[in-house]
Every structure is written in structure tokens, then in C-alpha cells.
Amino acid sequence: MAEVIVRPVDTRAEQKRFIQLPWRIYRDDPCWIPPLIMSQEELLGFRPHPFYDRSKSRSFLATRGGRDVGRITAIVNAGHIDRYHEQRGFFGFFECDEDTAAARGLFDAAKDWLHGEGMQTIRGPANPSLNYECGLLIEGFGTPPFFMMTHNRPWYGQLVEENGFGKIEDMYAFWGELAMLSSLDSKLATMVEGVRERFGVKVRPLDRSRFDEEVRMFLDIYN
């Protein structure tokens, strides 16, 4: 079997190969929903994006016998470092064939780059941060992902764990029929009223005369 070669993504042609790899990996997966290519280019830093005004990333491609078999992006999130005061890097945009050597080469490349950037620990997947798609699907492979949800092949969990990573927490996604909402209306109304009375919560529209201040408040609450 041919050797696995992992190289950084530098040229426009390599960026294109990096982005297009999932189309092969998921070609027979009816639940995979192709991402918008321009959006992927921005989130990867191949095109301008506000995330990269202060943060940085490095993407890598793994090939075996001239065929692309995997990819990964190592990410330094300046906002995370500022907020949590820890030198924690991230990995994201991970895709790989069921190929242990390719996955190992990709994670080693990401770890080495992040270490060179002064990072001491690594967390992921985050594409490119926890405010976007994040996490690894371990159950529910027969259900298409909804907006901002991840979808991956069943073997990804094993590949990630084989490279020294462990689970931090479980995240759940739920689905249901629209008809369920009518039965929830009264329960939600009771719950909302209880929260308002107990905590003094008020719901109001955005004050456009204080737009910048309101947006900053929204971002503080969201984050």
C-alpha cells in the first residue's frame, strides 16, 4: 500500500481539493447535505472572514497514492484565548477515509502546527469555532443534519479517539413534527410566565437608537 503523505494547503488548487473532498467521502450517503462552497472558503480563511481578523488557521491534506484521503484544519482562536486565558488550540473540518494512518498523519500535523503557535492543548471538532458547527456525530447517522449541525461518517469517532482525544460532553439534537407545536403552546406559555414572575424577565424589541450598545449586549448574552 502506498505511503500516506500530509502536506499543508498553500495553493488555490489545493484549497479546491480540500473543499471538494467531502463530495467523494459522502457520495453514497443520502443524509449528507453539501455545504455552500463560498461559505466554506470563508470559514476556512481561504476568503476574507471576520473570524480571521485576529485568529489564524492552517489546513492540511492527506494523500495516498496520489489520491486525497483526508483533511484537517488547525485553528488558533484569539477570542477563546482572550476570554478563557488558556493556550488551547482547536481542530476542525476533519474528513477522512477509514484510514488509521491518514488520520494519524493529519492529527500529528495539526498538533505540530498548534504547538508551534504556542498552544498547549487541543479541542475539537470546531468549524472553525464553537459558534459555528462543532462536535462529532456518534449516533443518528440515518438522519439528515439541520442547520448548524454536523454530519460525519460512523468511523470518525474511532479515528479521533485513536489520536488521543476523549469526549468532553454530550450534545443532543431533537426533531419532531410541526403538529407537536400546537400541543406545546399552552405548556410553553405557562413556563414563560413562570420564568417572568420568578426572575423578572422582560422581553422587549431592539432599541435602534442604541443599536451598537444593543448588539454588544446581545453578543455578551449569546457568548
C-alpha positions in Angstrom: 0.0 0.0 0.0 1.3 3.5 -0.9 2.5 5.7 1.9 0.4 8.5 3.4 1.7 12.0 2.7 0.4 15.0 4.6 1.0 18.5 3.2 -0.1 22.0 4.1 -2.7 23.6 1.9 -1.0 26.6 0.1 -2.2 27.0 -3.4 -5.6 27.8 -4.8 -5.7 24.3 -6.4 -5.0 22.7 -3.1 -7.8 24.7 -1.4 -10.2 23.5 -4.1 -9.2 19.9 -3.4 -9.6 20.4 0.3 -13.1 21.7 -0.1 -14.2 19.1 -2.6 -13.0 16.1 -0.7 -16.3 15.5 1.2 -18.2 15.1 -2.1 -16.3 11.8 -2.6 -16.4 10.7 1.0 -20.2 11.1 1.2 -21.0 10.2 -2.4 -23.2 7.3 -1.3 -24.6 8.9 1.9 -28.2 10.1 1.3 -28.2 12.0 4.6 -25.2 14.2 3.7 -26.1 17.8 2.7 -23.4 19.6 0.7 -22.2 22.9 2.2 -22.1 26.1 0.3 -18.7 26.3 -1.2 -18.2 30.1 -0.8 -19.2 29.8 2.9 -16.7 27.0 3.4 -14.0 29.1 1.7 -14.7 31.9 4.2 -14.9 29.7 7.3 -11.6 28.2 6.3 -9.9 31.5 5.8 -9.5 30.9 2.1 -11.6 34.1 1.6 -11.9 37.1 4.0 -14.0 36.4 7.1 -14.3 38.4 10.4 -13.2 35.4 12.4 -9.7 35.7 10.9 -9.2 39.3 11.6 -7.4 38.2 14.7 -7.5 34.4 14.6 -5.5 32.1 12.3 -5.6 28.6 10.9 -3.6 26.1 8.9 -5.2 23.4 6.7 -3.6 20.0 5.7 -4.4 17.4 3.1 -3.5 13.7 3.3 -2.9 11.8 0.1 -2.2 8.1 -0.5 -1.0 7.0 -3.9 -1.9 10.4 -5.4 -5.5 10.3 -4.1 -6.8 12.7 -1.4 -7.9 10.6 1.6 -8.3 13.1 4.4 -8.1 16.7 5.6 -7.9 18.7 8.8 -7.6 22.4 9.8 -5.7 23.5 12.9 -7.1 26.7 14.5 -5.9 29.4 16.9 -8.9 31.2 18.2 -7.8 34.6 19.6 -11.2 35.3 21.1 -11.1 32.0 23.0 -7.6 32.7 24.4 -8.6 36.2 25.4 -11.8 35.1 27.2 -10.5 31.9 28.9 -6.8 32.8 29.3 -5.7 29.4 28.2 -3.4 28.4 25.3 -5.9 26.0 23.8 -6.0 25.3 20.0 -8.7 23.7 18.0 -9.0 21.3 15.1 -11.9 21.3 12.6 -13.1 20.5 9.1 -11.9 16.9 9.7 -12.8 14.4 7.0 -11.1 11.1 6.4 -11.5 7.7 4.8 -11.5 4.8 7.2 -7.7 5.0 7.2 -5.9 5.0 10.5 -2.5 6.1 9.1 -4.0 9.0 7.3 -5.9 10.2 10.4 -2.8 9.9 12.5 -0.8 11.9 9.9 -3.4 14.6 9.9 -3.7 15.0 13.6 0.1 14.9 14.0 0.4 17.8 11.5 -2.3 19.8 13.3 -0.7 19.1 16.7 2.7 20.2 15.5 1.5 23.4 14.0 -0.6 24.3 17.0 2.4 23.6 19.3 4.5 25.9 17.2 1.9 28.6 17.7 2.2 28.2 21.5 -0.9 26.1 22.1 -0.7 23.6 25.0 -4.0 21.6 24.5 -6.3 20.9 21.6 -10.1 20.6 21.4 -12.5 19.9 18.5 -14.1 19.5 16.1 -14.9 23.2 15.7 -15.6 24.6 12.2 -13.9 27.0 13.0 -15.2 27.8 16.5 -17.9 26.7 18.9 -20.2 29.5 17.5 -20.4 27.5 14.2 -20.7 23.8 13.5 -19.0 21.8 16.3 -18.9 18.3 17.7 -18.8 14.8 16.3 -21.8 12.8 15.4 -21.8 9.4 17.2 -25.5 8.4 16.9 -28.2 9.2 14.4 -26.3 8.6 11.1 -29.6 7.9 9.3 -31.0 11.4 9.9 -30.0 14.4 7.8 -28.4 17.3 9.7 -30.3 20.5 10.3 -28.8 24.0 10.0 -25.6 24.4 12.0 -25.5 20.6 12.8 -22.6 18.3 11.9 -22.8 15.1 10.0 -19.9 12.6 9.6 -19.1 9.0 8.8 -19.6 6.4 11.6 -15.8 5.7 11.9 -14.8 9.3 12.7 -15.3 8.8 16.4 -12.8 5.9 16.5 -10.2 7.8 14.4 -10.4 10.8 16.7 -10.1 8.7 19.9 -7.2 6.7 18.5 -5.3 10.0 18.3 -5.6 10.8 22.0 -8.9 12.7 22.2 -11.7 12.0 24.6 -15.3 13.2 25.0 -15.9 16.4 26.9 -19.7 16.4 26.9 -22.7 15.1 25.0 -24.8 17.4 22.9 -28.2 16.5 21.7 -30.4 17.5 18.8 -34.1 16.8 18.7 -36.6 16.6 15.9 -40.4 16.4 15.7 -43.4 17.0 13.5 -44.8 20.5 13.2 -48.1 19.3 14.7 -46.3 18.9 18.0 -46.0 22.6 18.4 -49.7 23.1 18.9 -49.7 20.9 21.9 -46.7 22.7 23.3 -48.1 26.2 23.1 -50.0 26.1 26.4 -47.1 24.4 28.2 -44.7 27.0 26.9 -46.9 29.8 27.8 -47.1 28.6 31.4 -43.4 28.1 31.5 -42.7 31.6 30.1 -45.0 33.2 32.6 -43.3 31.3 35.5 -39.9 32.5 34.4 -41.1 36.1 34.1 -42.5 36.1 37.6 -39.6 34.3 39.2 -36.7 36.1 37.6 -38.3 39.4 36.5 -37.5 38.7 32.9 -38.8 41.2 30.3 -38.9 40.7 26.5 -38.6 43.9 24.5 -37.8 44.9 20.9 -34.4 46.1 19.9 -33.8 49.8 20.6 -32.5 51.0 17.3 -31.5 54.4 18.8 -28.8 52.4 20.8 -28.0 49.9 18.1 -24.3 49.4 18.8 -24.9 49.1 22.6 -27.8 46.6 22.0 -25.7 44.5 19.6 -22.8 44.3 22.2 -25.3 43.2 24.8 -26.8 40.6 22.5 -23.3 39.2 21.8 -22.4 39.1 25.5 -25.6 37.1 26.3 -25.1 34.8 23.3 -21.4 34.1 24.1 
